[in-house]
Amino acid sequence: MNAQFDPEQGSAIRLPQPYLLFLADTVEPGFAKTAFGLRDWAGDKCVGEFSIGATVTTGLPHMTPAQAYAAGARALVIGVANSGGVLAPNWVASLVEALEAGLDIVSGMHVRLSDIPQLADAAARLDRRLIDIRVPPAGLPVGTGRKRSGKRILTVGTDCALGKKYTALALASAIAERGIPADFRATGQTGIMIAGGGMPMDAVVSDFEAGAAEILSPDAADDHWDVVEGQGSLFHPAYAAVSLGLLHGSQPDVIVVCHEPGRDEMLGTAGYKTPSIEETIELNLMLGRRTNPNIRCGGISMNTSKLDADEAARVMAAESERLGLPVADPIRGGEAFAALVENCLK
Amino acid sequence: MNAQFDPEQGSAIRLPQPYLLFLADTVEPGFAKTAFGLRDWAGDKCVGEFSIGATVTTGLPHMTPAQAYAAGARALVIGVANSGGVLAPNWVASLVEALEAGLDIVSGMHVRLSDIPQLADAAARLDRRLIDIRVPPAGLPVGTGRKRSGKRILTVGTDCALGKKYTALALASAIAERGIPADFRATGQTGIMIAGGGMPMDAVVSDFEAGAAEILSPDAADDHWDVVEGQGSLFHPAYAAVSLGLLHGSQPDVIVVCHEPGRDEMLGTAGYKTPSIEETIELNLMLGRRTNPNIRCGGISMNTSKLDADEAARVMAAESERLGLPVADPIRGGEAFAALVENCLK
């Protein structure tokens, strides 16, 4: 079974909530990144954690699946990975226990839950759902390019894996804090778990890529902002197709360019240089105009995690001066980030 | 079972040949386009046709599957469609007969052959293959952008469905006729059947789109030309992701822009204007430079099927003068097309 369980054709994924976070028997904190990310970004949607001998903890209350169900939980999320992305055999009995307690199971692992016979059998018997968020919904439409109501921000990048998800989450929070209606629209696995729904854009068949992005951010009120998590980079020789389908289908009013100073070569490529911020702005605006002629750049989100505070401030100020745009690190926040948010909304 | 039956990881589809063309009980010539296309473009790979009451004919010899196998055939190709793209129940016995005669079955229909229990059972029992060419090979890699040896032409378009496949076939034939080694590289269903292999680019998961194009046209001799069938258009709000992944992964040395004069609005869109030829050249060269800095435009392939001969000649001459590039209709051929071929190869 794939992640679609909405009867209408071509909806985005929607996850049952709140969650019980499954830590299994994990002893290595690096393998529990998903659980920590959910605690940090979706803590109000997590009722507790379920361990079968783990030494790592999220700090949330320990619960059995039955206790979690009684506390309101509706899904167990596999919050850990192990090397190889497989599901360890000794986890299966605990997952069956969760199904029996009334919880659906949500996984972002490579292995499909329904390929594990004991889980498939238990889910069928109990009428519970096994939700693999790497699997796109069935029935995705092709794009039409029709202009939708509401406002949209898309985070784009000079490369992969430099903060597009984090930036989108931070922008959506900051907009909502200003009393303006806003939704984070997730396009990757971690984001989908945090948001409780979304579209795994990199797993969508290319013919439906723009169409999938169109249904991810549907018509909305005129004053509503969707903040769409970007993927890849238009300059990446492997992933530009994902980025362009997402750009066309999102039809953003505003892009925010994410960049990491010092990253000179693009991830996983045969020596491809990272484009400049200006090139990235220009190409995204040029291609984005095809579906939204009013697209503009709201500013730059800079991942300064490898710089100390003084150096980060110096680099961001210099770049802001040079580009004539707000430049901020959403992790550092502050006035610079507030200026970036304001410039997106203006 | 999907179309991959090559043991190495991530190869393109390869079809068993030659073919027996299955016409079933078709009475409407429009439903036999695949069979006619194979007769016209891959006649040397077709040993005959197999009818169970069809009134349409390709003109090839009538044969039973057993006779076709004896004549060298190794696959039965379903050469007809019916409305809905389904496989009619009364075809199944004939397809089982083909499997029993030693033929694999090749289909481009929406329905999967292996979803029909009688076919799945017979194929398993006889160790024969059911090949759905809408299904991409398993194990596709992500792209790397590594420059490959050999030369490549990619046909690109101002829109969908205006002659990119036909142009690529005609260019590959014309290059081979000049004694220069050349291969047509198919990216759509009809092309894959004609070529006996290829990659169904619109069915590939977007994360692997460029990687799939990379393995479609592998390293080759320095004087060898791959002519890659284009898909979609960079300007199409639904399909630009397919086009960009194919452009990046093909890393063409030469593009040929396909255009149909008089087509003002893009197929299937909410009123999107067709871009100009100049815009199409410029955007393809700009984005294509990312993986091949030496990319250039070899000329324009014009679909003049709606014009009479005089009008077509006048339009093509005027466009050639205006653009400073060869402009030809490969269906009309002649000196104009020879000039286009020469300009691609120069």
Boltz contact constraints between the chains, C-beta under 6 A:
constraints:
  - contact:
      token1: [A, 142]
      token2: [B, 238]
      max_distance: 6.0
  - contact:
      token1: [A, 143]
      token2: [B, 237]
      max_distance: 6.0
  - contact:
      token1: [A, 143]
      token2: [B, 238]
      max_distance: 6.0
  - contact:
      token1: [A, 144]
      token2: [B, 270]
      max_distance: 6.0
  - contact:
      token1: [A, 145]
      token2: [B, 237]
      max_distance: 6.0
  - contact:
      token1: [A, 145]
      token2: [B, 269]
      max_distance: 6.0
  - contact:
      token1: [A, 145]
      token2: [B, 270]
      max_distance: 6.0
  - contact:
      token1: [A, 145]
      token2: [B, 272]
      max_distance: 6.0
  - contact:
      token1: [A, 146]
      token2: [B, 270]
      max_distance: 6.0
  - contact:
      token1: [A, 202]
      token2: [B, 207]
      max_distance: 6.0
  - contact:
      token1: [A, 203]
      token2: [B, 205]
      max_distance: 6.0
  - contact:
      token1: [A, 204]
      token2: [B, 206]
      max_distance: 6.0
  - contact:
      token1: [A, 205]
      token2: [B, 203]
      max_distance: 6.0
  - contact:
      token1: [A, 205]
      token2: [B, 205]
      max_distance: 6.0
  - contact:
      token1: [A, 206]
      token2: [B, 204]
      max_distance: 6.0
  - contact:
      token1: [A, 206]
      token2: [B, 206]
      max_distance: 6.0
  - contact:
      token1: [A, 206]
      token2: [B, 209]
      max_distance: 6.0
  - contact:
      token1: [A, 206]
      token2: [B, 241]
      max_distance: 6.0
  - contact:
      token1: [A, 206]
      token2: [B, 242]
      max_distance: 6.0
  - contact:
      token1: [A, 207]
      token2: [B, 202]
      max_distance: 6.0
  - contact:
      token1: [A, 209]
      token2: [B, 206]
      max_distance: 6.0
  - contact:
      token1: [A, 209]
      token2: [B, 241]
      max_distance: 6.0
  - contact:
      token1: [A, 210]
      token2: [B, 238]
      max_distance: 6.0
  - contact:
      token1: [A, 237]
      token2: [B, 143]
      max_distance: 6.0
  - contact:
      token1: [A, 237]
      token2: [B, 145]
      max_distance: 6.0
  - contact:
      token1: [A, 237]
      token2: [B, 248]
      max_distance: 6.0
  - contact:
      token1: [A, 237]
      token2: [B, 291]
      max_distance: 6.0
  - contact:
      token1: [A, 238]
      token2: [B, 142]
      max_distance: 6.0
  - contact:
      token1: [A, 238]
      token2: [B, 143]
      max_distance: 6.0
  - contact:
      token1: [A, 238]
      token2: [B, 210]
      max_distance: 6.0
  - contact:
      token1: [A, 240]
      token2: [B, 244]
      max_distance: 6.0
  - contact:
      token1: [A, 240]
      token2: [B, 248]
      max_distance: 6.0
  - contact:
      token1: [A, 241]
      token2: [B, 206]
      max_distance: 6.0
  - contact:
      token1: [A, 241]
      token2: [B, 209]
      max_distance: 6.0
  - contact:
      token1: [A, 241]
      token2: [B, 241]
      max_distance: 6.0
  - contact:
      token1: [A, 241]
      token2: [B, 244]
      max_distance: 6.0
  - contact:
      token1: [A, 241]
      token2: [B, 245]
      max_distance: 6.0
  - contact:
      token1: [A, 242]
      token2: [B, 206]
      max_distance: 6.0
  - contact:
      token1: [A, 244]
      token2: [B, 240]
      max_distance: 6.0
  - contact:
      token1: [A, 244]
      token2: [B, 241]
      max_distance: 6.0
  - contact:
      token1: [A, 244]
      token2: [B, 244]
      max_distance: 6.0
  - contact:
      token1: [A, 245]
      token2: [B, 241]
      max_distance: 6.0
  - contact:
      token1: [A, 248]
      token2: [B, 237]
      max_distance: 6.0
  - contact:
      token1: [A, 248]
      token2: [B, 240]
      max_distance: 6.0
  - contact:
      token1: [A, 269]
      token2: [B, 145]
      max_distance: 6.0
  - contact:
      token1: [A, 270]
      token2: [B, 144]
      max_distance: 6.0
  - contact:
      token1: [A, 270]
      token2: [B, 145]
      max_distance: 6.0
  - contact:
      token1: [A, 270]
      token2: [B, 146]
      max_distance: 6.0
  - contact:
      token1: [A, 272]
      token2: [B, 145]
      max_distance: 6.0
  - contact:
      token1: [A, 291]
      token2: [B, 237]
      max_distance: 6.0
